[in-house]
Amino acid sequence: MKTLDIDFLEKIPLFIGLKREDMERVRSIMTLRTITEGSFIIKENEQGHEMFVLLDGEVEVSRTLLLKISGSGMDHRDKMLNKLTANDHAFFGEMGLFDEKSERSASVIAKTRCSVAVLERDSFFHLTESDKEIGYVILKNILRIVSDRLDKTTKDVLKLTTALSLALER
């Protein structure tokens, strides 16, 4: 199992800009978990209260698509959105830190045996409320990351809308 190495954690976009001693405080509230190959780390539509940092292994992010099939039936199929490895300095589930009623927007499945660091909502808020500087840096990073993801999603929706519009014109 991989350890929670400060040098690795400093490369996670969420923690960029934190001082080394602040990173040690963040590390101290994280727990390690080993995930077996084929297991769900996050299930779409379930509530979650933690965020995960991928330390080792490979995961697949997917969403369920609802497709109309012949007649009046509907078919549910998973659509793979992304593959992530520890080399990507990947983290996921961060929205579960902020809204206790929010549902997970996608599933994350371990494609190999994985090691993850888990950051729980209560521990996160206790740290960020007790140390405003750590809270400011992490929340600023989260806002930038979520904004970038929203911008990418908006562009993807525009491309899909354009493709659908062109297909319907034929």
Rosetta silent file (secondary structure, phi, psi, omega in degrees, C-alpha in Angstrom):
SEQUENCE: MKTLDIDFLEKIPLFIGLKREDMERVRSIMTLRTITEGSFIIKENEQGHEMFVLLDGEVEVSRTLLLKISGSGMDHRDKMLNKLTANDHAFFGEMGLFDEKSERSASVIAKTRCSVAVLERDSFFHLTESDKEIGYVILKNILRIVSDRLDKTTKDVLKLTTALSLALER
SCORE:     score description
SCORE:     0.000 S_00000001
   1 L     0.000  136.872  178.577    0.000    0.000    0.000 S_00000001
   2 L   -71.421  149.293  178.862    1.254    3.451   -0.881 S_00000001
   3 L   -96.038  168.055  177.283    1.878    5.883    1.956 S_00000001
   4 L   -85.845   85.125 -177.206    0.668    9.442    2.334 S_00000001
   5 L   -85.698  126.751 -179.131    3.825   11.140    1.105 S_00000001
   6 H   -57.982  -41.724 -179.505    3.893   14.939    1.494 S_00000001
   7 H   -60.250  -37.719  177.206    5.862   15.363   -1.756 S_00000001
   8 H   -70.168  -47.410 -177.988    3.124   13.496   -3.651 S_00000001
   9 H   -60.873  -33.175  179.807    0.262   15.345   -1.931 S_00000001
  10 L   -63.664  -19.332  179.957    1.847   18.720   -2.753 S_00000001
  11 L   -89.681   -8.052  177.146    1.320   17.929   -6.454 S_00000001
  12 L   -71.600  124.911 -175.293   -2.423   17.405   -6.049 S_00000001
  13 H   -51.767  -30.481 -179.482   -4.080   20.512   -7.585 S_00000001
  14 H   -63.867  -28.994 -173.271   -6.302   20.895   -4.534 S_00000001
  15 H  -106.898    3.172 -178.914   -3.309   21.468   -2.255 S_00000001
  16 L   -61.045  132.422  178.352   -1.094   23.660   -4.459 S_00000001
  17 L    99.012   -7.957  177.142    0.114   26.703   -2.570 S_00000001
  18 L   -79.495  143.839  174.708   -0.008   25.191    0.911 S_00000001
  19 L   -69.687  158.786 -177.772    3.099   25.482    3.071 S_00000001
  20 H   -57.931  -43.016  179.823    4.843   22.245    3.997 S_00000001
  21 H   -67.370  -29.931  175.131    3.662   22.442    7.625 S_00000001
  22 H   -70.334  -38.175  176.941    0.103   23.024    6.385 S_00000001
  23 H   -62.717  -35.616  177.896    0.409   19.956    4.151 S_00000001
  24 H   -64.051  -38.591  177.895    1.424   17.969    7.223 S_00000001
  25 H   -66.822  -40.666  177.306   -1.802   19.073    8.949 S_00000001
  26 H   -63.318  -46.428 -179.836   -3.859   18.065    5.909 S_00000001
  27 H   -58.609  -36.571 -176.199   -2.087   14.715    5.761 S_00000001
  28 H   -67.011  -20.324  179.771   -2.798   14.108    9.433 S_00000001
  29 L   -99.862    0.906  179.097   -6.586   14.173    8.874 S_00000001
  30 L   -95.052  148.877  175.492   -6.546   11.835    5.877 S_00000001
  31 E  -117.656  155.394  178.748   -6.919    8.080    6.128 S_00000001
  32 E   -97.100  144.342  177.475   -5.646    5.387    3.784 S_00000001
  33 E  -142.690  137.855  174.380   -7.889    2.841    2.133 S_00000001
  34 E  -100.787  132.940 -178.237   -7.107   -0.027   -0.226 S_00000001
  35 E  -115.648  127.862  179.873   -9.699   -0.687   -2.930 S_00000001
  36 L   -77.309  152.651  179.673   -9.835   -4.046   -4.680 S_00000001
  37 L   -55.549  133.913  178.415   -9.966   -4.270   -8.457 S_00000001
  38 L    88.152   -5.329 -178.633  -13.518   -3.946   -9.805 S_00000001
  39 L   -86.922  149.555  173.713  -14.898   -2.283   -6.659 S_00000001
  40 E   -76.597  134.769  169.467  -16.840    0.958   -6.588 S_00000001
  41 E   -95.026  -41.127  176.186  -15.130    3.828   -4.819 S_00000001
  42 E  -133.927  139.135  175.195  -18.063    6.137   -5.547 S_00000001
  43 L  -112.438  129.552  178.026  -21.512    5.153   -6.827 S_00000001
  44 L   -54.069  138.837  177.261  -23.480    7.566   -8.966 S_00000001
  45 L    75.767   -4.532  174.877  -26.574    9.051   -7.249 S_00000001
  46 L   -87.851  155.399  176.522  -25.508    7.974   -3.763 S_00000001
  47 E   -81.782  147.439  178.623  -24.743   10.532   -1.102 S_00000001
  48 L  -139.640  156.016 -179.030  -21.152   10.929   -0.028 S_00000001
  49 L  -132.565   21.518  179.616  -19.307   12.847    2.643 S_00000001
  50 E  -144.109  163.207  176.619  -15.724   12.346    1.586 S_00000001
  51 E  -118.655  152.758 -177.589  -13.215   13.118   -1.118 S_00000001
  52 E  -123.742  140.650  171.625  -10.573   10.725   -2.441 S_00000001
  53 E  -113.471  125.418 -179.254   -6.994   11.234   -3.625 S_00000001
  54 E   -80.549  113.987 -178.643   -5.706    8.456   -5.869 S_00000001
  55 E   -94.227  -31.913 -177.025   -2.304    7.397   -4.562 S_00000001
  56 E  -158.354  141.524  177.104   -1.788    4.238   -6.599 S_00000001
  57 L   106.895 -169.582 -178.730   -3.671    2.335   -9.301 S_00000001
  58 E  -135.420  137.312  177.928   -6.147    3.204  -12.043 S_00000001
  59 E  -124.627  160.491  176.298   -9.819    4.164  -11.855 S_00000001
  60 E  -122.663  131.040  177.660  -12.564    4.678  -14.391 S_00000001
  61 E  -101.293  128.203 -178.806  -15.140    7.453  -14.081 S_00000001
  62 E  -142.186  158.869  175.542  -18.505    6.680  -15.661 S_00000001
  63 E  -128.709  153.226  176.742  -22.099    7.908  -15.787 S_00000001
  64 E   -85.478  130.999  175.111  -25.307    6.090  -16.552 S_00000001
  65 E  -104.642  142.558  175.978  -26.991    7.054  -19.806 S_00000001
  66 E  -104.419  115.127 -176.366  -30.684    6.546  -20.345 S_00000001
  67 E  -115.667  135.740  175.341  -31.304    5.419  -23.917 S_00000001
  68 E   -81.558  129.495  178.178  -34.624    4.919  -25.633 S_00000001
  69 L  -109.702  174.829 -175.977  -34.780    1.571  -27.375 S_00000001
  70 L   -50.414  144.161 -175.759  -37.261    0.294  -29.926 S_00000001
  71 L    80.740 -139.091 -178.300  -40.830    0.589  -28.793 S_00000001
  72 L  -112.348   11.016 -176.613  -41.322    2.430  -25.546 S_00000001
  73 L   -78.689  160.185  177.092  -38.540    0.795  -23.531 S_00000001
  74 E  -123.800  147.328 -178.714  -35.585    2.482  -21.916 S_00000001
  75 E  -126.073  134.871  176.853  -32.080    1.106  -21.503 S_00000001
  76 E  -100.467  126.664  177.195  -29.510    2.117  -18.896 S_00000001
  77 E  -136.496  142.693  176.646  -25.894    1.965  -20.026 S_00000001
  78 E   -83.540  137.789  177.628  -22.717    3.176  -18.390 S_00000001
  79 E  -115.915  118.359  177.901  -20.606    5.613  -20.383 S_00000001
  80 E   -70.888  125.167 -178.441  -16.941    5.783  -19.478 S_00000001
  81 E   -99.545  -32.930 -172.815  -15.977    9.427  -19.142 S_00000001
  82 E  -163.647  150.279  169.330  -12.381    9.263  -17.994 S_00000001
  83 E  -115.978  135.267 -178.357   -9.569    7.010  -16.824 S_00000001
  84 E  -128.012  145.377  174.019   -7.339    8.336  -14.066 S_00000001
  85 E  -126.941  169.697  177.253   -4.080    7.120  -12.564 S_00000001
  86 H   -61.153  -30.142  178.650   -1.979    8.253   -9.629 S_00000001
  87 H   -63.685  -20.477  177.924    0.361    9.878  -12.186 S_00000001
  88 H   -80.587   -5.957 -173.681   -2.509   12.278  -12.986 S_00000001
  89 L    53.697   48.407 -171.927   -2.485   13.470   -9.338 S_00000001
  90 L   -81.715  144.501  169.471   -6.183   12.701   -9.433 S_00000001
  91 E  -140.200  154.074 -177.399   -8.766   13.422   -6.780 S_00000001
  92 E  -155.793  159.567  179.958  -12.511   12.956   -6.955 S_00000001
  93 L    87.354    8.719 -174.419  -15.643   13.253   -4.853 S_00000001
  94 H   -61.501  -26.168  179.719  -14.785   16.752   -3.642 S_00000001
  95 H   -67.375  -23.686  176.467  -18.376   17.969   -3.973 S_00000001
  96 H   -65.631  -16.292  177.501  -19.291   15.524   -1.202 S_00000001
  97 H   -74.071  -24.827 -167.110  -17.328   17.735    1.180 S_00000001
  98 L  -106.004  -25.499 -175.790  -19.680   20.688    0.746 S_00000001
  99 L  -133.369  109.476 -175.739  -23.262   19.537    0.514 S_00000001
 100 L   -67.096  -14.101  179.636  -24.484   16.787    2.796 S_00000001
 101 L  -105.359   -2.531 -178.007  -27.530   16.216    0.581 S_00000001
 102 L   -71.868  150.823  178.496  -25.779   16.230   -2.785 S_00000001
 103 E  -103.930  148.708  178.168  -25.658   13.047   -4.808 S_00000001
 104 L   -62.855  134.801 -175.526  -22.571   11.749   -6.549 S_00000001
 105 L   -86.359  -11.825 -179.665  -22.609   12.820  -10.200 S_00000001
 106 L  -155.434  167.259  173.460  -20.676    9.795  -11.491 S_00000001
 107 E   -98.839  147.407  174.323  -19.358    6.399  -10.467 S_00000001
 108 E  -125.943  120.858 -175.486  -15.678    5.737   -9.873 S_00000001
 109 E  -119.303  136.352  176.951  -14.574    2.115  -10.191 S_00000001
 110 E   -72.870  118.141  176.852  -11.136    0.678   -9.426 S_00000001
 111 L   -86.346  -21.236  173.501   -9.770   -0.848  -12.645 S_00000001
 112 L  -134.770  174.636  171.993   -6.755   -2.123  -10.709 S_00000001
 113 L   -62.420  131.309 -174.634   -6.024   -2.502   -7.011 S_00000001
 114 E  -125.081  151.468  167.795   -5.908    1.086   -5.745 S_00000001
 115 E  -114.444  131.574  178.281   -4.692    3.019   -2.753 S_00000001
 116 E  -129.853  150.985  169.735   -6.605    6.176   -1.919 S_00000001
 117 E  -100.694  134.254 -175.468   -6.339    8.846    0.726 S_00000001
 118 E  -111.465  130.713  176.474   -9.738    9.775    2.147 S_00000001
 119 E  -115.929  112.272 -178.042  -10.647   13.232    3.394 S_00000001
 120 E   -83.528  147.065 -178.744  -13.885   13.259    5.435 S_00000001
 121 H   -53.975  -51.185 -176.170  -16.207   16.290    5.501 S_00000001
 122 H   -61.655  -43.939  178.795  -16.152   16.776    9.294 S_00000001
 123 H   -65.152  -41.086  179.262  -12.359   16.591    9.527 S_00000001
 124 H   -59.991  -49.258 -177.911  -11.986   18.887    6.524 S_00000001
 125 H   -70.790  -32.590  175.274  -14.236   21.575    7.975 S_00000001
 126 H   -61.392  -44.788  179.273  -12.710   21.297   11.424 S_00000001
 127 H   -66.106  -48.804 -175.019   -9.272   21.948    9.875 S_00000001
 128 H   -70.124  -26.629  176.419  -10.367   24.741    7.523 S_00000001
 129 H   -80.558  -29.079  179.745  -12.355   26.514   10.245 S_00000001
 130 H   -84.890  -22.850  177.681   -9.523   26.275   12.764 S_00000001
 131 L  -130.732   94.545 -173.506   -6.873   27.404   10.254 S_00000001
 132 H   -62.949  -30.966 -179.831   -8.325   30.045    7.955 S_00000001
 133 H   -66.651  -44.833  176.256   -5.194   30.230    5.784 S_00000001
 134 H   -60.859  -45.686  179.448   -5.374   26.515    4.926 S_00000001
 135 H   -58.920  -43.115 -179.321   -9.105   26.903    4.313 S_00000001
 136 H   -62.900  -47.815 -177.789   -8.575   29.891    2.035 S_00000001
 137 H   -63.199  -47.342 -178.474   -5.923   28.175   -0.112 S_00000001
 138 H   -65.983  -45.076 -179.378   -7.877   24.918   -0.478 S_00000001
 139 H   -66.256  -35.513  175.366  -11.209   26.623   -1.175 S_00000001
 140 H   -63.306  -42.499  177.836   -9.560   28.942   -3.726 S_00000001
 141 H   -64.279  -43.642  179.313   -8.101   25.877   -5.459 S_00000001
 142 H   -60.901  -43.608  179.389  -11.457   24.077   -5.403 S_00000001
 143 H   -61.244  -41.499  178.627  -13.186   27.093   -6.945 S_00000001
 144 H   -64.214  -44.628 -177.865  -10.593   27.234   -9.732 S_00000001
 145 H   -66.057  -46.608  179.704  -10.865   23.494  -10.381 S_00000001
 146 H   -64.288  -39.151  177.465  -14.676   23.438  -10.345 S_00000001
 147 H   -62.717  -43.204  177.541  -14.732   26.505  -12.605 S_00000001
 148 H   -62.445  -41.794 -179.685  -12.367   24.790  -15.076 S_00000001
 149 H   -67.188  -39.453  177.712  -14.512   21.646  -15.039 S_00000001
 150 H   -64.914  -40.691  177.929  -17.692   23.673  -15.585 S_00000001
 151 H   -62.384  -43.549  177.772  -16.063   25.497  -18.503 S_00000001
 152 H   -63.510  -42.762  179.401  -15.028   22.173  -20.079 S_00000001
 153 H   -62.310  -43.098  178.752  -18.526   20.763  -19.552 S_00000001
 154 H   -59.662  -43.458  178.750  -20.092   23.833  -21.160 S_00000001
 155 H   -65.773  -39.870  178.375  -17.839   23.428  -24.203 S_00000001
 156 H   -63.981  -41.860  178.852  -18.653   19.720  -24.411 S_00000001
 157 H   -63.958  -40.097  178.416  -22.401   20.432  -24.255 S_00000001
 158 H   -62.868  -43.154  178.130  -22.040   23.025  -27.026 S_00000001
 159 H   -62.338  -45.604 -179.881  -20.192   20.501  -29.222 S_00000001
 160 H   -64.738  -40.560  178.347  -22.817   17.820  -28.574 S_00000001
 161 H   -63.144  -42.442  178.448  -25.678   20.245  -29.202 S_00000001
 162 H   -63.645  -45.300  179.627  -24.074   21.333  -32.468 S_00000001
 163 H   -62.871  -43.045  178.713  -23.547   17.713  -33.564 S_00000001
 164 H   -63.969  -42.691  179.452  -27.138   16.798  -32.677 S_00000001
 165 H   -61.002  -43.393  179.193  -28.460   19.840  -34.497 S_00000001
 166 H   -66.700  -39.046  179.918  -26.481   18.969  -37.630 S_00000001
 167 H   -65.903  -38.306 -179.256  -27.613   15.325  -37.450 S_00000001
 168 H   -71.849  -25.276  179.560  -31.271   16.346  -37.136 S_00000001
 169 H   -72.065  -19.763 -176.915  -31.017   18.650  -40.161 S_00000001
 170 L   -77.058    0.000    0.000  -30.189   15.691  -42.425 S_00000001
